[in-house]
Amino acid sequence: MENLSRRGVLSLGVALGLVGVADGAKAWAWPSADSVAGAGTGADPEYVWDSATDPLMAALLENGSVPSINTAMAGWVNNADPLPGGFPAELTAHLRQVNRLPSWADRTKLTRAADFNRRRDTYLFMLYGLGSGIMSTVIPREARSVYWSAGGADMQDRAAKTFTFGYDLSQLKAFEPTGQFVVTANKTRLVHAAVRHLLPRSPHWTSGADQDIPISAADILVTFHSLGTYVRSKLIEWKVPFPAADQEAFLHSWQVALHLLGVPDEYIPKTWAAAEAQSAQVLTPILAPTTEGIKLAEELLGLTAQIDLGVTRGFLNEFVRYVLSDEVGDWLGLRRDPVAAALVRTAWPAYIKFREGLSPIMPGTFYLVDQFVRALAMLFLNKGSSGATTPITIPTGNRPG
């Protein structure tokens, strides 16, 4: 399944709110002057991985230390928690260097971002879940890496861990000592390093891979744009009140998140304009269906359908089409439901207007949509399962078979 044509890229970019689509065939051209670092080498992030973490994790996998690390890691949850005593000395030394906020982190902005997340949580959870979550299945590298890694064999557990990352980032005190996101990000960074070592050993992954090592810095930037940049564009498109200070704070929380995941600062956009320009180069041109992505989308929507959302699967399919475009819906084989489509396209704008005080008239569909949004939010708040912290564990192999 091939990537989009130039015309398709433009139309899909507009549908997703990711405007100014660049030519995906061009070499890396995003200026490092637009990054939080303000300068850089100009090297293509396509060929940048995590030089601090990857060799360490490869050695720990090879010497059989990972199972004991996972056991020790289970009790390491809050940002202020001491590093577990059961960690190997070399892992402890590494984490002492990276398990902290960057020097340029602005705690005032992070506090405002946390408050914004609290005020807009239902929109964010819905967009992260049905928008970004399903978009990930049409990002070919991400879909194939997820599918053929160990986590792809148990999507309910994989989804719960993904929910944990997003939930911990959205917590009111995410970056404070009592929060959990700094630890969650560092655990995720270790998982990424393990996957880089393991996936190249999978004949299923290598048979269709267009890279020798997965999860480059460019791939992590793609994921950021499918989350933060996409969500911002949708909130603006839907005319949800979004003051400039909130937008800046929301971006800053993602800037810090990218740094904690090991992305070099020279690739982290310093403004939303810079982020949009980068997204136009790295995200929109690469969107395409894959066999693995189609299977993952069906599994994810099947998990969502297990929750009582108060709506039909047809409504769910049409809502995905509404937030991602009919083109994406067709790629994923989401069956059309004309009645649900008409309902979504009239009920959702009316719901936002009334909920935000932009219209005094409560639509007749308000309670239906409100139940749907709140159920999705609860799924997110429950981290896809029991509501307890879902342990992030380092894999020791790939998807069986």
N, C-alpha and C positions, 0 to 999 in steps of 0.2 A: 504494500500500500504506500503510494508515494505521497510526498509532501504537497502542500497546496500550490496552485498556480499563483502568479502575481496578482491576478484579479481576485482570486479566492482569498488570498492573504488580506487584501485591502478590505473586502466585504466582511470577513470574519473579524478583522481588527476593529472595524466600526461597530459591529454587533456586540463585541465584548467591551467596548468603551476604551480600547487600547489604540488610540489614534496615532497618526504619524508613522505608519508601518514602514520599516526599512527593508532593503533587499537582503534576504536571508543568505544569499550566495556570497556576499561581500565578506572580506576579512574583518577582523576585529577593528572597529574604528571609534569606539566610545572613548572620549577623552578623560584621562585620569585627573585632569584639572577639575572635573565635575564630581570628584569623589570626596569623601570625608577626609582623606589624606591630603588632597589638593595637588598631588603629584604621584607619579609612578613610573614603572619601567616601560609601560605600553605593551607588555607581553599579553598574549591572548589567554584569557582565563580558561579557555578550552583545554589548555595544557598545563593548568595549575591545579594541584591537588592539596594535600595537607602534609607538608614536609616535616612538621613537628610531631604529628600523631601517627601517620601511616607506618613508618618503620617500626615504631614502638609496638603498635597493635599487631603487626605481622609477626614480630618476635614473640609476643605473648600468645598468639594463636599457635605458633609452631611449637612452643615449649609446653603447651597444655595448661596454661595458667587461667584461661578464661572462665571455666566453670567455677573456680574458687573466687574469681573476681566478681562474677555475677552474684554469688552468695553474699559476699561482703557488701556489694553495691546496693542490695535491697534496703538496707537501713540508712543509706545516704540519700536524704530527700530534701531537706530545707537548705537554703543558701548558707545559713550559719552553721550547719552541721560540720563537725570535723571530718576530715578524710578518713575513711575506714582503715582500721589497723590491719585488716587482712589484705590490703593491696600490696602488690610487689613494690619494692623500693623505687624502681624506675618509673612506674605509673604514678606513684605519689609525688615524685619530684616533678614530673610533667604537669600534673594537675595543680600543683602549687604555683606554677607559672601562668596557667590559663584560667583557673577557676575564680575569675574576678572580672569586674566591669572594666572596660577600657578607660584610659585616662581622660578621654574626651566625652565620656558619658555625662549627661546633664540630668541630675536627679530631679530637678524641677520639671523638666519635660517628661521624664519617665513617670512622675506622679500624675501629671496631667493626662498622659496616655492611659494610665490605669483608670482614671476617673472617666475618660472618654469610653473606654472599653465597658465600664459598668453601665454607663448611660445608653450605650448603643448595642448592648450585648446580644439582644435577640436578632438584630439585623446581621451582626458579625457572625454569630454562630450559624445562621441560615446560609449566609454567603460562603463562609468557610466550608460548610458541610456539603451543600448541594451545588454551589458554584465551583469553588476551588477544588473540592474533593473530587468531583466528577471531571473537572478540567484536567486533573492529573492523569486521567486515563487516556487522554488524547495528546499527552506529551510523551512521544515515543520512548525516549530513553528512560524516563521515570517509570512509565508503565511496565517496560520490560525488566528494569532493575527490580522493581517491587515484585513482579510476578515470579521471577526466577530466583529471588533470594528466599531465605528461610521463612521470612514473614509472609510471603505470598501464599504459602500453603494454608494459612489460618487467617483469613481476612478479618474475622471478628476481633481477634487479638491484635492484628496489625492496625485496624481502624481505631481500636481503643488506645493504642500507644500514640497514634497520630493525634487523637483527641487530647491526650495528656499534654502533648507539646503545645497545642493551641490553647488549651485551657490554662496551663501554667503561665503562658505569655499574657493571657487576658486577666489574670488575677489582679486584684486591687493592689496587692503588695508584691507583685511578681519579682521585682528586682531588689526588694528589701530583705534583710536577714531572715525574716519569717516566711518569705515567699519561696518558690521552688524553681523558678525558671532558669537561674544561672546553673544549677545542678542539672536540670533536665537538658539544657542545651549542651552541657559538657558530656553527659551520657550519650546524647544523640551524636555528638562529634566522634565518640569512640565507636559507636555502631557504624557510622559512615566509613571510618577507617577500616573496620573489620570487613565490611562489604567490598571495599576496594581490593582487599587481599583475596577474598573468597570467590566473588562472582567470576573473575577471569578463569576459574577452574571449572565453571559450569559449561558443558558443551552446548546446552540449550541457549544460554545467554550469548556465548561467543559466536554461535552460528548466525545470529542476526545483528550483532553489535557493530556499531560504526566507530567504536573507540576501544582502545586496549584496556583502559582502566575506567570504571564508572565513577559517577559523582564527582565531577570536576568542579572547580569554583564556578564555572559558567553554568553547570547544571543546578547548583544551589541558588544562583541568581535567578534562573528560570523559575524555580519553585517559589522564591520570594515574590516575583512579579505575578505569578498565578494566585498568590495570596494577597499580599499588601497592596500592590499596584492595582490589581483587579478590583478588590473590595472598595478602595477609595473611588475608583472610577464609577462603580455602580451606585454608591451612596450619592455622589454628585449627580449622576444621571437621574436618580429617583428623587432628587431635590430634598433629600434628608438634610436638615440643617447641619452644617459641617464647617464651623468657623476656621479661619486660617490657623489660629493657634492650636486647635485640635488636630488639624491635618499635619502640622509640623511635629507635634508630639507623637502622633501615630507613626509617622515616618521614623522618628528617632528611636522608638521602641524596636522597630524592625532593623534599623542600623546596628543597634547594640546586639540584637539577636544574630545577625549575619556575622558580626565580629566573633561572637562566642562560638559560632559554628565553624570558625576557622577560615572564613573568607578574608583574604587580605584587604586592608582598608582602602587600597587604591582602586578597588572594584565596587565599593559600597557607595551608592549615589548620595550626594549631600542635599539634594532638593528633589521635590516631586517632578519638576521639569526634567532633571537629569535622569530620574528613575523612568519616566515615560520614554525618553529617548533610548535608554538602555533596553527597556522592555520591547520596544519596536524592533530592535536588532536581534534579541536573543529568544524571545518567547513566541510572538505571533507567527513568524515565518515557519516555525518548526512544528506547529500543531498538525496532527494527522492521526488517523486511526491505525491501530495495530490489533492483531489477533489477541494478544495478551491484554491490551487495554479494554477491548470489548468485553472480555470475560470479567475483568476486574470491575468494570462499571456495573455489570449485571449483579455481581456479588455485593457491591456496595449498596446499590439500590434495593437489593433483596434484604440486606440487613436493616436498612431504613424502614422498609415495608413491614418488618416484624414489630415495629413500634406502632401503637395506635395513634396515628396522626389525624384521625378524623376525616381523612380524604381517601380517594381511590388511588390505585396505582396509575391510572390514567392521568389524574391530577398531578401526581408526582412527576411522571414523565413530561408533562407539559410545562411544569414549573422549571424543570431542568432546561427544557428548550427555551423557555422565556429568559432565563438568566445566562444561558450560554450560546444560544442561537439554534435555529432549526438545522443548520448545517452540522453542528456537533451532534444534535439529536439523531440525525439521519446516519451519521457515521456509526453511532452506538446502537442503531437499530431500535430506538425507543418508539414503541407503537404510538400512533397518533390517536388523539381523542378530541374531536372538534368541539364537543360541548365543554370539556374541561379546559381546552385552550381558550375559548371565549371567556370562560369564568376567570381564569388566571389573569388574562390581559385587561380585564375590567376591575376585578376585585382587588388586585394587588395595589395599583395606583390609588384607588379609593381608600384602601386600608391605611396606606402611608399618610395620605392627606389628613384623614381624621385623627390618626394616632399622633401626628405631629402638630395638631391644632391648626392646620392649614385649611380645614373645612369644618363647619359646624354640624354637618349632616353625617350621622353615622350610617354607613352603608349596610344594607341588609345582609351582606356577606361577611360583616365584620367578625362575628364570633367564629365562623368557619375558618377564616384565615388566621385569626388570633390563636385558635386551638392548634392549628398546623404549625405556626411559628413557635409557639411555646413548647410544643412537643419536640420539635427539632432542637430547641435550646436545651431542653432537659436531657435529650440524648447526648448533647455536647457536654453539659455540666456533669452528667454521669460518666463521662469519658468512655462512652460506648458500651459500658457494662454495668458494674455494680456500684459505681460512685466512689469506690476506693481508688487510691493511687495505683495505676496500672504499671507494674514494674517494667522499666526499659532494660532489656537484657542484651548482651553482646552475642551475636550469633556465632556458631562454630562450624556451620555448614551452609549449604544452599538448599533450595527447594528439592525435596526428594523426587526422584524419577525424572 
